[in-house]
Amino acid sequence: MKWKDWDRNIKVRLLGEFVINLLFWMFFPYMAIYFSDQLGKEQAGMLLVASQLVGVVTNLVGGYCADTFGRKRMMVIAGAGQAVSFAVFALANSPWLDSPVLTFLAFTALGLFGSLYWPASHAMIADVVPEKNRSEVFAVFYTSINISVVFGPALGSIFFFDYRFELLLACTIVGIILTFVLQKYIRETVPEKKPIAEDQAGSPKKWNQVVLNQLKDYRVIAKDKLFLLFILAGILVAQTFMQLDLLIAVYTTEKVPVQTLLHLGNWSFSLTGEKAFGYIVSTNGLLVALFTVFMSKWMNKYKEGNVFVISSLLYGVAMLLYGNTTILWFLLLAIAIFTAAELMVVGIQESFISKLAPEHMRGQYFAAAGLRYSIGRSLAPLAIPLTLWIGFRWTFFLLFVLTVISAFMYHVMFRLHDQKRAAENKQEAVAPQSAG
């Protein structure tokens, strides 16, 4: 699908969201560092858990709001809310005020409005892009985000620590401009039919009914042992890959000394711990952008069970290496291993979930599968106060242990899955003979 054939809604959003994502990644990876410095590790960890829980609840109603009130309306409301949140964020870090508590409230509000924006954003793509071209368009948006991840943290290592107020002021201005552009230049795309979120009597459901119904759908986990193991293993391994902007951020800033990476004559390139972290996150984003397609094709050649098990173990190796060195080249090696673990499963997760799910329950299974990330993201900030109680090295080692347990659970799950599939195939082979 050529650029000239793209709907104007998608063109406008791609450009606008790239800019806002770039600015977002200039401050987001450093928030755990900021809260740890300003509020202490224990309080920072608990507050970050609370902010993630708010996002989990909002995610449950984001799709409902997009279907009920319209894609454009929710995107404009969310954009305006983010602009106001950025303004409060900037004020809390301005020459006139320095308030970590107000910063936390603004940061949480940004997550809340983001949870309202993205379901409407994805739904709009599905509304205006033909089915055969959707994966291509989603891939372009995914690549755009990863380009932001490459450049944002490296720029943020300069601007967030030295020009925070100016950075947040720029985010506010861009947020206002994006809201205006969304209001003026995109059209509503929600299908003109009665809302899908209706009760049996035909009247639209309230948001709390939607939340309760979606929570009831998660009961599928308790009825399917294979899927339960898949979710639990996913939550455990999520404790490692969610640490990129949490434990890894704090460790790199506190423990990694100033180091010279390159030295040529009178010129040298040195990094402090906080600036090194920006380059580490950028390295992760660059590797993801370059190798996602290659790794996805490569992993399709191997048994899914082996891929999941090795991915979990590689996450563990990355955690062990990262927590036992302060040499920047070894830290970059650890992040390369970390990224390899991430890319190994990125292409096969969704297809495997669809294999586990009965055809009439795929929506419920995919919704429940999201618990791997929502619960994992909510628990991950606990690693920050954990460093106060057992230290960095033991915290990284504990994460390694979790990946080993996760790998074992994946191994058991796939062994049961293979046995179940073999039994089903045997039944199908016997059935025609019985009929004969």
C-alpha positions as CSV (number, residue, x, y, z in Angstrom):
1,M,0.0,0.0,0.0
2,K,1.6,3.2,-1.2
3,W,1.8,6.4,0.8
4,K,-0.5,8.3,-1.7
5,D,-3.2,5.6,-1.1
6,W,-3.2,6.1,2.7
7,D,-6.2,7.7,4.3
8,R,-5.5,11.3,5.5
9,N,-6.5,10.2,9.0
10,I,-3.6,7.8,9.1
11,K,-1.0,10.1,7.5
12,V,-1.8,12.9,10.0
13,R,-1.6,10.6,12.9
14,L,1.6,8.9,11.9
15,L,3.5,12.2,11.7
16,G,1.9,13.6,14.9
17,E,2.3,10.5,16.9
18,F,6.0,10.1,15.9
19,V,6.8,13.6,17.3
20,I,4.9,13.0,20.5
21,N,6.5,9.5,20.9
22,L,9.9,11.0,20.4
23,L,9.4,13.5,23.2
24,F,7.8,10.8,25.4
25,W,10.8,8.6,25.1
26,M,13.0,11.5,26.1
27,F,11.6,11.4,29.6
28,F,9.8,8.1,30.2
29,P,12.8,5.9,30.7
30,Y,14.2,8.2,33.4
31,M,11.1,8.4,35.6
32,A,12.1,5.5,37.9
33,I,15.5,7.3,38.4
34,Y,13.7,10.6,39.2
35,F,11.2,9.1,41.7
36,S,14.0,7.1,43.4
37,D,16.1,10.2,43.8
38,Q,13.2,12.4,44.9
39,L,11.1,10.1,47.0
40,G,13.3,7.2,47.9
41,K,13.3,3.7,46.4
42,E,10.5,2.2,48.6
43,Q,8.0,5.0,48.0
44,A,9.0,5.2,44.3
45,G,8.4,1.5,43.8
46,M,5.0,1.6,45.5
47,L,3.9,4.7,43.6
48,L,4.9,3.2,40.3
49,V,2.9,0.1,41.1
50,A,-0.1,2.3,41.9
51,S,0.3,4.2,38.6
52,Q,0.4,1.0,36.6
53,L,-2.7,-0.3,38.3
54,V,-4.6,2.8,37.2
55,G,-3.5,2.0,33.7
56,V,-4.7,-1.6,33.9
57,V,-8.2,-0.4,34.9
58,T,-8.3,2.3,32.2
59,N,-7.3,-0.3,29.6
60,L,-10.4,-2.3,30.4
61,V,-12.7,0.6,29.4
62,G,-10.5,2.1,26.6
63,G,-12.1,0.0,23.8
64,Y,-15.6,0.5,25.2
65,C,-15.1,4.3,25.1
66,A,-13.8,4.1,21.5
67,D,-16.8,2.1,20.4
68,T,-19.4,4.1,22.3
69,F,-18.2,7.7,22.0
70,G,-16.3,7.5,18.8
71,R,-12.6,7.2,17.7
72,K,-12.0,10.8,17.0
73,R,-13.7,12.1,20.1
74,M,-11.7,9.8,22.4
75,M,-8.5,10.7,20.7
76,V,-9.1,14.4,20.9
77,I,-10.2,14.1,24.6
78,A,-7.1,12.0,25.4
79,G,-4.8,14.4,23.5
80,A,-6.2,17.4,25.4
81,G,-5.8,15.5,28.7
82,Q,-2.2,14.7,27.8
83,A,-1.5,18.3,27.0
84,V,-2.9,19.4,30.3
85,S,-0.9,16.7,32.1
86,F,2.3,17.8,30.3
87,A,1.6,21.4,31.5
88,V,1.2,20.3,35.1
89,F,4.3,18.1,34.7
90,A,6.3,21.1,33.4
91,L,5.0,23.3,36.2
92,A,6.0,20.7,38.8
93,N,9.6,20.9,37.4
94,S,9.8,24.6,36.7
95,P,11.9,27.4,38.1
96,W,8.9,28.4,40.3
97,L,8.0,24.9,41.7
98,D,9.7,21.6,42.4
99,S,7.1,19.1,43.4
100,P,7.7,15.3,43.1
101,V,4.1,14.6,44.2
102,L,2.6,16.8,41.5
103,T,5.0,15.2,39.0
104,F,3.8,11.7,40.0
105,L,0.1,12.8,39.6
106,A,0.9,14.3,36.1
107,F,2.9,11.2,35.1
108,T,0.0,8.9,36.2
109,A,-2.5,11.1,34.3
110,L,-0.4,10.8,31.1
111,G,-0.6,7.0,31.4
112,L,-4.4,7.2,32.0
113,F,-5.0,9.3,28.9
114,G,-2.7,7.2,26.9
115,S,-4.8,4.1,27.8
116,L,-7.8,6.0,26.4
117,Y,-6.0,7.1,23.3
118,W,-4.4,3.9,21.9
119,P,-7.6,1.6,21.6
120,A,-9.2,4.4,19.6
121,S,-6.1,4.8,17.5
122,H,-5.9,1.1,16.7
123,A,-9.6,0.9,16.0
124,M,-9.4,3.8,13.6
125,I,-6.7,2.0,11.5
126,A,-9.0,-1.0,11.3
127,D,-11.9,1.3,10.2
128,V,-10.1,3.0,7.3
129,V,-7.5,0.5,6.1
130,P,-8.5,-2.6,4.0
131,E,-7.9,-5.9,5.8
132,K,-5.2,-7.0,3.4
133,N,-3.2,-3.8,4.1
134,R,-3.7,-3.6,7.9
135,S,-0.6,-5.6,8.9
136,E,1.5,-3.4,6.7
137,V,0.1,-0.1,8.2
138,F,0.5,-1.4,11.8
139,A,4.1,-2.4,11.0
140,V,4.8,1.2,9.8
141,F,3.4,2.6,13.1
142,Y,5.4,0.0,15.1
143,T,8.6,1.0,13.2
144,S,7.8,4.6,13.9
145,I,7.6,3.9,17.6
146,N,10.9,2.0,17.5
147,I,12.6,4.9,15.7
148,S,11.5,7.1,18.6
149,V,13.0,4.6,21.1
150,V,16.3,4.7,19.2
151,F,16.7,8.5,19.4
152,G,14.5,9.6,22.3
153,P,16.4,8.1,25.3
154,A,19.8,9.3,23.9
155,L,18.4,12.9,23.6
156,G,16.7,12.5,26.9
157,S,19.9,11.7,28.7
158,I,20.9,15.3,27.9
159,F,17.6,17.2,28.1
160,F,15.8,15.4,31.0
161,F,18.6,16.0,33.5
162,D,19.8,19.4,32.3
163,Y,16.8,21.0,30.6
164,R,13.8,19.2,32.1
165,F,11.4,22.2,32.3
166,E,12.2,23.1,28.6
167,L,11.6,19.5,27.5
168,L,8.3,19.3,29.3
169,L,7.2,22.7,28.0
170,A,8.0,21.4,24.4
171,C,5.9,18.3,25.2
172,T,3.0,20.6,26.3
173,I,3.2,22.7,23.1
174,V,3.4,19.6,20.9
175,G,0.5,18.1,22.8
176,I,-1.7,21.2,22.2
177,I,-0.8,21.3,18.5
178,L,-1.5,17.5,18.1
179,T,-4.9,17.9,19.8
180,F,-5.8,20.8,17.4
181,V,-4.6,18.9,14.4
182,L,-6.7,15.8,15.4
183,Q,-9.8,18.0,15.9
184,K,-9.4,19.8,12.6
185,Y,-7.9,17.4,10.1
186,I,-9.2,13.9,10.9
187,R,-12.8,12.6,10.6
188,E,-14.8,10.3,12.7
189,T,-14.6,6.7,11.5
190,V,-16.7,4.7,14.0
191,P,-19.1,2.5,12.1
192,E,-22.6,3.9,12.0
193,K,-24.4,1.1,13.7
194,K,-25.7,0.4,17.2
195,P,-22.8,0.1,19.7
196,I,-21.5,-3.4,20.2
197,A,-21.3,-2.7,23.9
198,E,-25.0,-3.5,24.7
199,D,-26.8,-5.6,27.2
200,Q,-29.4,-8.2,26.4
201,A,-32.2,-5.7,26.4
202,G,-30.4,-3.7,23.6
203,S,-29.5,-0.7,25.6
204,P,-25.8,0.4,25.8
205,K,-23.9,-0.9,28.8
206,K,-22.3,1.3,31.3
207,W,-18.5,1.4,31.7
208,N,-18.6,-0.5,35.0
209,Q,-20.6,-3.3,33.4
210,V,-18.0,-3.6,30.6
211,V,-15.2,-3.9,33.3
212,L,-17.1,-6.5,35.2
213,N,-17.9,-8.5,32.0
214,Q,-14.3,-8.4,30.9
215,L,-13.1,-9.5,34.3
216,K,-15.6,-12.4,34.1
217,D,-14.0,-13.4,30.8
218,Y,-10.8,-14.0,32.6
219,R,-12.4,-17.0,34.3
220,V,-11.3,-18.9,31.2
221,I,-7.8,-19.0,32.8
222,A,-9.0,-21.2,35.7
223,K,-10.7,-23.6,33.3
224,D,-7.7,-24.2,30.9
225,K,-4.6,-25.6,32.6
226,L,-2.4,-25.1,29.6
227,F,-3.4,-21.5,29.2
228,L,-3.0,-20.9,33.0
229,L,0.6,-22.1,32.8
230,F,1.1,-19.9,29.7
231,I,-0.1,-16.8,31.6
232,L,1.8,-17.6,34.8
233,A,5.1,-18.2,32.9
234,G,4.5,-15.0,31.0
235,I,4.0,-12.9,34.2
236,L,7.2,-14.3,35.7
237,V,9.3,-13.6,32.6
238,A,7.7,-10.1,32.4
239,Q,9.4,-9.2,35.6
240,T,12.7,-9.1,33.6
241,F,11.7,-7.4,30.4
242,M,9.7,-4.8,32.3
243,Q,12.9,-3.7,34.2
244,L,14.4,-1.9,31.2
245,D,13.1,1.5,32.5
246,L,13.0,0.5,36.2
247,L,15.7,-1.6,37.9
248,I,18.1,-1.3,34.9
249,A,17.6,2.4,34.9
250,V,18.3,2.9,38.6
251,Y,21.3,0.4,38.6
252,T,23.0,2.1,35.6
253,T,22.6,5.6,37.1
254,E,23.8,4.7,40.6
255,K,26.4,2.0,40.0
256,V,28.0,2.7,36.6
257,P,30.9,5.2,36.9
258,V,32.0,7.7,34.2
259,Q,33.7,5.7,31.4
260,T,35.5,6.5,28.2
261,L,34.2,4.4,25.3
262,L,36.4,5.8,22.6
263,H,39.8,7.6,22.7
264,L,41.3,8.9,19.5
265,G,44.3,11.2,20.0
266,N,43.0,14.3,21.9
267,W,39.4,13.4,21.4
268,S,37.5,11.0,23.7
269,F,33.9,10.0,24.2
270,S,32.9,9.5,27.8
271,L,29.5,8.8,29.4
272,T,28.1,9.1,32.9
273,G,25.8,6.4,34.2
274,E,22.7,8.3,33.5
275,K,23.7,9.2,30.0
276,A,24.9,5.6,29.4
277,F,21.4,4.4,30.2
278,G,20.0,6.5,27.4
279,Y,22.3,4.9,24.9
280,I,21.5,1.4,26.3
281,V,17.8,1.9,25.8
282,S,18.5,3.3,22.3
283,T,20.6,0.2,21.5
284,N,17.6,-1.9,22.5
285,G,15.3,0.1,20.2
286,L,17.8,0.0,17.3
287,L,18.2,-3.7,17.5
288,V,14.4,-4.2,17.7
289,A,13.9,-2.0,14.6
290,L,16.6,-3.8,12.6
291,F,16.1,-7.4,13.5
292,T,12.4,-7.9,14.3
293,V,11.4,-9.3,10.9
294,F,14.6,-11.4,10.6
295,M,14.2,-13.0,14.0
296,S,10.5,-13.7,13.4
297,K,11.2,-15.6,10.2
298,W,14.2,-17.4,11.8
299,M,12.2,-18.5,14.9
300,N,9.4,-19.9,12.8
301,K,11.8,-22.8,11.8
302,Y,12.0,-24.1,15.4
303,K,9.5,-25.7,17.8
304,E,7.6,-23.1,19.7
305,G,8.2,-24.7,23.0
306,N,12.0,-24.5,22.6
307,V,11.8,-20.9,21.5
308,F,9.8,-19.9,24.6
309,V,12.1,-21.8,27.0
310,I,15.3,-20.4,25.4
311,S,13.9,-16.9,25.4
312,S,13.2,-17.0,29.1
313,L,16.7,-18.4,29.9
314,L,18.3,-15.7,27.8
315,Y,16.4,-13.0,29.7
316,G,17.9,-14.6,32.9
317,V,21.4,-14.6,31.4
318,A,21.0,-10.9,30.6
319,M,19.9,-10.2,34.1
320,L,22.9,-12.1,35.7
321,L,25.4,-10.4,33.4
322,Y,23.9,-6.9,33.9
323,G,23.8,-7.1,37.7
324,N,27.4,-8.3,38.0
325,T,29.3,-5.7,36.0
326,T,29.6,-2.0,35.6
327,I,31.7,-2.1,32.4
328,L,29.7,-0.4,29.7
329,W,30.7,-2.7,26.9
330,F,29.5,-5.7,29.0
331,L,26.3,-3.9,29.8
332,L,25.7,-3.4,26.1
333,L,26.3,-7.1,25.5
334,A,23.7,-7.8,28.2
335,I,21.2,-5.6,26.5
336,A,21.9,-7.3,23.2
337,I,21.2,-10.7,24.8
338,F,18.1,-9.1,26.4
339,T,16.9,-7.9,23.0
340,A,17.5,-11.3,21.4
341,A,15.3,-12.9,24.1
342,E,12.6,-10.3,23.3
343,L,12.7,-10.7,19.6
344,M,12.6,-14.5,19.7
345,V,9.0,-14.7,20.8
346,V,7.6,-11.4,19.3
347,G,6.5,-13.1,16.1
348,I,5.1,-16.4,17.5
349,Q,3.2,-15.3,20.7
350,E,-0.1,-14.3,19.0
351,S,-0.2,-17.3,16.7
352,F,0.3,-19.6,19.6
353,I,-2.5,-18.0,21.6
354,S,-4.8,-18.5,18.7
355,K,-3.9,-22.2,18.6
356,L,-4.7,-22.6,22.3
357,A,-8.0,-20.7,22.0
358,P,-11.2,-22.4,20.9
359,E,-12.4,-20.6,17.8
360,H,-15.5,-19.2,19.5
361,M,-13.5,-17.9,22.5
362,R,-10.5,-16.2,20.8
363,G,-11.5,-12.7,21.9
364,Q,-11.6,-13.8,25.5
365,Y,-8.3,-15.7,25.2
366,F,-6.5,-12.7,23.7
367,A,-8.0,-10.4,26.4
368,A,-6.9,-12.8,29.1
369,A,-3.4,-13.1,27.5
370,G,-2.9,-9.4,28.1
371,L,-2.7,-10.2,31.8
372,R,0.9,-11.3,31.2
373,Y,1.7,-7.7,30.6
374,S,-0.8,-5.8,32.8
375,I,0.0,-7.9,35.9
376,G,3.7,-8.1,35.1
377,R,3.9,-4.3,34.6
378,S,2.1,-3.8,37.9
379,L,4.5,-6.0,39.9
380,A,7.7,-5.0,38.2
381,P,8.3,-1.7,40.1
382,L,8.6,-3.8,43.3
383,A,12.2,-4.6,42.2
384,I,13.2,-1.0,43.1
385,P,12.5,-1.2,46.8
386,L,13.8,-4.7,46.8
387,T,17.3,-3.4,46.1
388,L,17.2,-1.7,49.5
389,W,16.4,-4.9,51.3
390,I,18.7,-7.4,49.5
391,G,20.9,-5.2,47.2
392,F,21.2,-4.9,43.5
393,R,23.2,-8.1,42.9
394,W,20.6,-10.3,44.7
395,T,17.7,-8.6,43.1
396,F,19.1,-9.3,39.6
397,F,19.8,-12.9,40.8
398,L,16.2,-13.2,41.9
399,L,15.0,-12.1,38.5
400,F,17.3,-14.8,37.0
401,V,15.6,-17.4,39.2
402,L,12.1,-16.2,38.0
403,T,13.2,-16.7,34.4
404,V,14.3,-20.3,35.2
405,I,11.0,-21.0,36.8
406,S,9.3,-19.5,33.8
407,A,11.3,-21.6,31.4
408,F,10.4,-24.7,33.4
409,M,6.7,-23.8,33.3
410,Y,6.9,-23.3,29.5
411,H,8.6,-26.7,29.2
412,V,5.8,-28.4,31.2
413,M,3.1,-26.5,29.3
414,F,4.4,-27.4,25.9
415,R,4.9,-31.1,26.9
416,L,1.2,-31.2,28.0
417,H,0.2,-29.4,24.8
418,D,2.1,-31.9,22.6
419,Q,0.5,-34.8,24.5
420,K,-3.0,-33.3,24.1
421,R,-2.4,-32.7,20.4
422,A,-1.1,-36.3,19.9
423,A,-4.2,-37.7,21.7
424,E,-6.5,-35.6,19.5
425,N,-4.8,-36.7,16.4
426,K,-5.1,-40.4,17.5
427,Q,-8.8,-39.9,18.2
428,E,-9.3,-38.4,14.7
429,A,-7.4,-41.3,13.2
430,V,-9.5,-43.9,15.1
431,A,-12.8,-42.2,14.3
432,P,-13.0,-43.0,10.6
433,Q,-12.0,-46.7,11.3
434,S,-14.9,-46.9,13.9
435,A,-17.3,-45.4,11.4
436,G,-16.1,-48.0,8.8
